[in-house]
């Protein structure tokens, strides 16, 4: 593999890494891999009509040596006709302030710097020099930590830089500094060398006479990745000399598999999600029970990734513990998730949110709800279709041969016997109202007692939609300890006179 250009050119075309005419920021550390990447892109510059900008960062970890590496990278890039942006940060101080380990803080600062550089010059692409050996280390690292498919698929050849945790407020200086040309752009992060082994990169660097810098911290065994590189992988190579290639190939295979699993998980989430925002994800508890184990795991991992984008690893044990609580836990049960998150079991919903996040039932969307004072008036037999938030209320006159059992079997629907042209109103409760449950011999009870006995959440009781015929409550649907339940009042469960008419009423979600 004396010349890597054909291999890298093929990777760029196969994975759609860099578009012709693109402006590309190239991360350069001064090491053999980043110098090789920059050199290859310089060779492709005219063919692909690229505008290249080198970006090198002094992390503040190695004093004068780190500053010298950044200066070397700048001079090398400019010697190859590539302008450079030099960044400087104090990673040790940031790590202490954010309670991060130094390795993670350095990673976050590095990608934040590359984002700033890309926005400053209006670049749509950021290229970095990760290679096949890096990929093998990444897969092994995630395997040891107990990651799922999202971790075992390793680093992706191309993804949005926004998928990484960044520190947008970190004090990073750029030189030269300018007003961002594209302040809101989220560039693509690409890895053209991901299929190239380190040995081939070293050979390329030697063949072209590079004098790469050597980062002494790469030999420090206090860093997890360094121990994998210098101790674990050499040991595994005694069992399989091609273990690095095998791990990298496994990542490629799992990347395709992960796409299928993720698509299935996303579809499952769309079916049962009642609310998704940056504070919480609320799921329909009934719909959850119909999902496969894989779909459930995918949803929990997605929720953690959505609510805590800075959290990279979601362990198997935490996910499965949360699933057990979601599947078997009684109302009020909870399970701890990474990043200060918690899965809570409610009457009709599962809520994934921060430990301190308060989720008002009205925000959940897990059952039909009206704002206090909101009303809809109509006449018996009049066709009605009215949306209320994520739910739609419908009413219709039923034919004489209607299947009443089917209507009563749906907790979101009912068949009501009402006088012809009777006035009906859909509304919230009023002070002192009473309700006549079926099976109580015509006796009534306080509506509030009915709702309490059903274990309807207190904060929801003022939002339960009641269908009243005149002043009498005929039907309502509310979240209960047993899920969504509909209740029909005794006087409207059977015809009162020969002139009574059956009307069908129902709630539908998302229509």
C-alpha positions in Angstrom: 0.0 0.0 0.0 2.7 2.5 -1.2 0.1 5.1 -2.2 -3.1 5.7 -0.2 -4.6 8.1 -2.8 -6.7 5.5 -4.7 -8.0 4.0 -1.4 -9.0 7.3 0.0 -10.5 8.5 -3.2 -12.7 5.4 -3.3 -13.7 5.9 0.3 -14.7 9.5 -0.4 -16.8 8.5 -3.3 -18.3 5.4 -1.6 -19.4 7.1 1.6 -20.1 10.5 0.1 -17.6 12.1 2.4 -16.6 15.3 0.5 -18.5 17.0 -2.3 -16.7 18.6 -5.2 -16.2 22.3 -4.6 -16.5 21.9 -0.8 -14.7 24.0 1.8 -13.1 21.6 4.1 -11.5 22.2 7.6 -8.9 19.6 8.2 -8.0 18.7 11.8 -4.2 18.6 12.1 -2.3 17.6 15.2 1.1 17.2 13.7 1.0 13.4 14.0 1.5 11.0 11.1 -2.3 10.4 10.6 -3.4 14.0 10.4 -0.4 15.0 8.2 -1.2 12.1 5.9 -4.8 13.2 5.6 -3.9 16.8 4.9 -1.4 15.7 2.3 -3.8 13.4 0.5 -6.5 16.2 0.4 -3.9 18.6 -1.0 -3.3 16.1 -3.8 -7.0 15.9 -4.4 -7.6 19.7 -4.2 -7.5 20.4 -7.9 -9.4 17.3 -8.9 -12.3 18.0 -6.4 -12.0 21.8 -6.5 -11.6 21.9 -2.7 -10.9 24.9 -0.5 -8.8 23.6 2.4 -8.2 25.1 5.8 -6.0 23.4 8.4 -7.1 23.6 12.0 -4.7 22.8 14.9 -5.4 23.1 18.6 -3.1 23.5 21.5 -5.0 21.8 24.4 -2.9 23.4 27.1 -1.9 19.9 28.3 1.8 19.8 27.5 3.1 23.3 27.9 5.7 24.3 25.5 5.6 21.0 23.6 1.9 21.4 22.8 2.4 25.0 21.6 5.3 23.8 19.4 3.2 21.0 17.9 0.5 23.6 17.0 3.2 25.9 15.4 4.7 23.0 13.5 1.2 22.1 12.1 0.6 25.6 11.1 3.9 25.9 9.3 3.5 22.6 7.5 0.1 23.4 6.3 1.1 26.8 5.0 4.2 25.2 3.3 1.7 23.0 1.4 -0.4 26.0 0.4 -3.1 25.6 3.1 -4.0 28.4 5.4 -4.3 27.5 9.1 -6.3 28.4 12.1 -4.6 27.8 15.4 -6.7 27.3 18.6 -5.7 27.4 22.2 -7.6 26.2 25.3 -6.9 25.2 28.9 -8.2 21.6 29.0 -7.1 20.9 32.5 -9.0 23.9 33.9 -12.1 23.0 31.9 -11.9 19.4 33.0 -11.8 20.5 36.7 -14.6 23.0 36.2 -16.9 20.6 34.4 -16.0 17.5 36.5 -14.8 15.6 33.4 -11.8 13.4 33.1 -9.1 15.0 31.0 -9.4 12.6 28.1 -13.1 13.4 27.7 -12.6 17.1 28.2 -9.9 17.2 25.5 -12.2 15.4 23.1 -15.1 17.8 23.7 -12.8 20.9 23.4 -11.3 19.5 20.2 -14.6 19.1 18.4 -15.8 22.4 19.7 -12.7 24.1 18.3 -13.3 22.4 14.9 -16.9 23.6 14.9 -15.8 27.1 15.6 -13.2 27.0 12.8 -15.7 25.5 10.3 -18.3 28.2 11.1 -15.6 30.9 10.9 -14.7 30.0 7.3 -18.2 28.7 6.2 -17.0 25.1 5.8 -19.6 22.4 5.2 -17.1 19.6 6.0 -14.6 18.9 8.8 -12.2 16.1 8.1 -10.3 14.2 10.8 -7.6 11.5 10.6 -9.1 8.6 12.5 -7.9 5.3 11.0 -8.6 1.6 11.1 -6.6 1.0 14.3 -8.5 3.9 16.0 -11.7 2.1 15.0 -10.6 -1.2 16.4 -9.7 0.5 19.7 -13.1 2.3 19.8 -15.1 -0.9 19.2 -13.1 -2.7 21.9 -13.5 0.2 24.3 -17.3 0.1 23.8 -17.4 -3.7 24.1 -15.6 -3.5 27.5 -18.0 -0.8 28.7 -21.0 -2.9 27.7 -22.3 -0.7 24.9 -25.1 -1.6 22.6 -25.1 -1.5 18.8 -24.7 2.3 18.7 -21.3 1.8 20.4 -20.2 -1.4 18.8 -20.6 0.1 15.3 -17.7 2.3 16.2 -17.0 5.6 14.6 -19.1 6.5 11.5 -17.4 7.6 8.3 -19.7 10.6 8.1 -22.1 12.3 10.5 -23.2 15.7 11.6 -20.8 17.3 14.0 -23.8 18.2 16.2 -24.0 14.5 17.1 -21.0 15.0 19.3 -21.1 16.6 22.7 -19.6 20.1 22.4 -18.7 22.8 24.9 -20.0 25.9 23.0 -19.2 28.2 25.9 -15.6 26.9 26.5 -13.0 29.6 26.3 -11.1 28.7 23.1 -9.2 31.4 21.2 -8.8 31.2 17.4 -6.0 32.8 15.5 -6.7 34.4 13.1 -10.1 35.2 14.5 -13.0 36.5 12.5 -16.7 36.9 12.6 -18.3 33.5 11.7 -19.3 33.3 8.0 -21.9 30.6 8.9 -22.7 31.0 12.6 -25.6 28.5 12.5 -24.0 25.8 10.3 -23.6 22.3 11.6 -20.9 20.8 9.3 -20.4 17.2 8.4 -17.6 15.3 10.2 -15.9 12.9 7.9 -13.1 10.3 8.3 -11.5 9.5 5.0 -8.8 7.2 6.5 -11.2 5.0 8.5 -10.3 1.9 6.5 -6.6 2.6 6.4 -4.4 0.8 9.0 -1.9 2.7 11.0 1.1 0.9 9.5 0.1 2.0 6.0 -0.2 5.6 7.3 3.3 5.4 8.8 4.6 4.0 5.6 3.0 6.8 3.6 4.5 9.4 6.0 8.0 7.9 5.7 7.7 7.7 1.9 6.9 11.4 1.6 9.5 12.5 4.1 7.2 13.8 6.8 8.7 14.5 10.2 5.6 14.0 12.4 5.4 15.2 15.9 5.1 12.6 18.7 2.6 13.3 21.5 4.2 11.9 24.7 0.7 11.6 26.3 -0.1 8.8 23.8 2.2 6.5 25.8 0.6 7.3 29.2 -1.1 4.2 30.4 -3.4 6.2 32.8 -5.6 6.9 29.8 -8.1 4.1 29.0 -7.6 4.2 25.2 -3.8 4.1 25.6 -4.0 0.9 27.7 -6.1 -0.7 25.0 -3.6 0.3 22.4 -0.4 -0.7 24.2 -1.5 -3.6 26.4 -4.8 -5.2 25.5 -4.7 -5.2 21.7 -1.1 -6.6 21.6 -2.3 -9.4 23.9 -5.3 -10.1 21.7 -3.0 -10.2 18.6 -1.3 -13.3 20.2 -4.7 -15.0 19.7 -5.5 -13.5 16.3 -2.8 -11.4 14.5 -5.6 -9.7 12.5 -7.7 -8.7 15.4 -7.5 -5.0 14.6 -8.8 -5.6 11.1 -11.5 -8.0 12.5 -12.7 -5.4 15.0 -12.8 -2.7 12.3 -14.7 -5.0 9.9 -17.2 -5.8 12.7 -17.9 -2.1 13.0 -18.6 -1.8 9.3 -21.1 -4.8 9.5 -22.8 -3.4 12.6 -23.1 0.0 11.1 -25.5 -1.4 8.6 -27.3 -3.6 11.2 -27.6 -0.6 13.5 -29.4 1.4 10.8 -32.1 -1.3 10.6 -32.5 -1.5 14.4 -32.5 2.3 14.8 -35.2 2.6 12.1 -37.3 0.0 13.9 -36.7 1.8 17.2 -37.6 5.2 15.8 -40.8 3.8 14.3 -41.7 2.2 17.7 -41.0 5.5 19.4 -43.2 7.4 17.0 -46.1 5.0 17.7 -46.0 5.3 21.5 -44.5 8.8 22.1 -47.0 11.2 23.6 -44.6 14.1 24.1 -41.0 14.7 23.2 -39.1 17.8 24.2 -35.7 18.7 25.6 -36.9 18.1 29.2 -38.8 14.9 29.0 -40.0 12.0 26.8 -43.5 10.7 27.7 -44.6 7.2 26.4 -47.9 5.5 26.3 -47.7 2.7 28.8 -50.2 0.5 27.0 -48.4 0.9 23.7 -45.1 0.0 25.5 -46.4 -3.4 26.4 -46.8 -4.3 22.8 -43.2 -3.6 21.8 -40.4 -6.1 21.3 -37.5 -6.2 23.7 -35.2 -4.7 21.0 -37.6 -1.8 20.4 -37.8 -1.1 24.1 -34.0 -1.0 24.4 -33.7 1.2 21.4 -36.3 3.7 22.8 -34.5 3.9 26.2 -31.2 4.5 24.5 -32.7 7.0 22.2 -34.3 8.9 25.1 -31.0 9.1 27.0 -29.2 10.3 23.8 -31.9 12.9 23.2 -32.1 14.2 26.7 -28.4 14.0 27.5 -26.5 14.4 24.2 -23.3 14.7 26.2 -23.6 11.2 27.6 -21.7 8.8 25.4 -22.1 5.4 27.0 -25.4 3.8 28.1 -24.6 0.6 29.9 -26.6 -2.6 29.3 -27.3 -3.1 33.0 -28.9 0.4 33.4 -31.1 -0.1 30.3 -32.3 -3.6 31.3 -33.0 -2.4 34.9 -35.1 0.4 33.5 -36.9 -2.1 31.2 -37.8 -4.3 34.2 -39.3 -1.4 36.0 -41.2 -0.2 33.0 -42.5 -3.7 32.3 -43.3 -4.9 35.9 -43.2 -1.9 38.2 -46.3 -0.6 39.8 -47.5 3.0 39.4 -44.9 5.2 41.1 -42.0 2.9 40.5 -38.8 4.5 39.1 -35.5 3.4 37.6 -32.2 5.4 37.4 -30.7 6.1 34.0 -27.4 7.7 33.1 -26.9 11.5 33.1 -29.2 12.2 36.1 -32.2 10.8 34.3 -35.0 8.6 35.7 -37.7 6.4 34.2 -40.9 6.9 36.1 -44.0 4.7 35.9 -47.3 6.5 36.0 -50.9 5.5 35.7 -51.1 5.6 31.9 -47.6 6.7 30.9 -43.9 6.1 31.3 -41.9 9.3 31.7 -38.1 9.6 31.1 -36.8 12.9 32.4 -34.3 14.4 34.8 -34.6 13.5 38.5 -35.7 17.0 39.4 -37.9 17.5 36.3 -41.6 18.0 37.2 -43.9 16.8 34.4 -47.4 18.1 34.7 -50.0 15.6 33.5 -51.5 18.3 31.2 -48.2 18.2 29.3 -48.2 14.5 28.8 -50.8 14.2 26.1 -51.5 10.6 27.2 -55.2 11.1 27.5 -57.8 13.5 26.0 -57.8 16.8 28.0 -59.6 20.1 27.9 -58.5 23.4 29.2 -60.8 24.6 32.0 -63.7 26.5 30.5 -63.2 24.9 27.1 -66.5 23.6 25.6 -68.1 22.1 22.6 -71.9 22.2 22.2 -73.9 20.1 19.7 -77.2 18.2 19.3 -77.9 14.5 19.5 -77.5 13.0 16.1 -75.4 15.8 14.8 -72.1 14.6 13.2 -69.2 16.1 15.1 -65.4 16.0 14.6 -63.4 18.5 16.6 -59.6 18.4 17.5 -58.4 19.2 21.0 -54.6 19.2 21.0 -53.3 15.8 19.9 -56.8 14.3 20.3 -60.0 14.4 18.1 -63.5 14.1 19.5 -66.1 12.5 17.3 -69.9 12.0 17.6 -72.4 10.4 15.2 -75.9 8.9 15.1 -75.7 5.1 15.1 -77.8 3.0 12.7 -80.4 0.6 14.2 -78.1 -2.4 13.5 -75.0 -0.9 15.1 -72.7 -3.2 17.1 -73.1 -1.7 20.5 -70.8 -4.2 22.1 -67.9 -3.0 20.0 -68.5 0.6 21.0 -68.6 -0.3 24.6 -65.5 -2.5 24.3 -63.3 0.4 23.3 -62.2 2.5 26.4 -62.0 5.5 24.1 -65.6 5.1 22.8 -69.2 4.6 24.0 -72.7 4.2 22.7 -75.1 6.5 24.5 -78.9 6.4 24.6 -80.1 10.0 24.5 -83.4 11.8 23.7 -83.7 12.9 20.1 -82.1 16.3 19.5 -81.0 16.5 23.1 -78.4 19.3 23.8 -75.0 17.9 24.5 -71.9 19.7 25.7 -68.3 18.5 26.0 -66.7 20.4 28.9 -64.7 20.1 32.1 -66.1 19.5 35.6 -68.1 22.0 37.7 -68.1 22.4 41.5 -70.3 19.9 43.3 -71.1 17.8 40.3 -72.3 14.2 40.8 -72.1 11.1 38.6 -74.3 8.0 38.4 -72.0 5.0 37.9 -73.5 1.9 36.3 -74.3 -0.9 38.8 -75.2 1.4 41.7 -79.0 1.1 41.4 -79.4 4.6 40.2 -77.5 6.1 43.1 -75.1 8.9 42.4 -71.8 9.9 44.0 -69.6 13.0 43.9 -67.7 13.1 40.6 -64.6 13.9 42.6 -65.0 10.6 44.5 -65.4 8.7 41.2 -62.2 10.2 39.9 -60.4 9.5 43.1 -61.6 5.9 43.1 -60.3 5.5 39.6 -56.9 7.0 40.7 -57.0 9.7 38.1 -54.0 12.0 38.8 -55.1 15.0 40.9 -53.6 17.5 38.5 -55.6 16.0 35.6 -59.1 15.9 37.2 -59.9 19.5 36.2 -59.0 18.6 32.6 -61.0 15.4 32.1 -63.4 16.0 29.2 -67.0 15.3 30.4 -69.9 14.7 27.9 -73.0 16.1 29.5 -76.6 15.7 28.3 -78.3 18.8 29.7 -76.8 19.0 33.2 -76.2 15.3 33.6 -72.8 13.7 33.0 -73.2 10.9 30.5 -69.7 9.8 29.7 -66.0 10.6 30.2 -62.6 9.2 29.5 -59.7 9.6 31.9 -56.3 8.1 32.8 -56.6 5.6 35.6 -54.5 3.1 37.5 -55.5 0.6 34.9 -54.8 2.8 31.9 -57.2 4.9 29.9 -60.8 4.1 31.0 -64.2 5.3 29.8 -67.2 5.5 32.2 -70.8 5.7 31.0 -73.5 6.9 33.4 -76.4 4.6 34.3 -79.2 6.7 32.7 -77.5 6.7 29.3 -76.5 3.0 29.2 -79.9 1.8 28.1 -82.8 3.5 26.3 -85.1 5.4 28.6 -88.0 5.6 26.2 -88.9 4.2 22.8 -87.9 7.6 21.3 -84.3 7.4 22.6 -81.6 7.4 20.0 -78.2 5.7 20.1 -75.3 8.0 19.4 -71.6 6.9 19.1 -68.9 9.0 20.7 -65.2 8.4 20.7 -61.8 10.0 21.1 -59.0 9.4 18.5 -55.3 10.3 19.0 -53.3 12.0 16.3 -56.2 12.6 13.8 
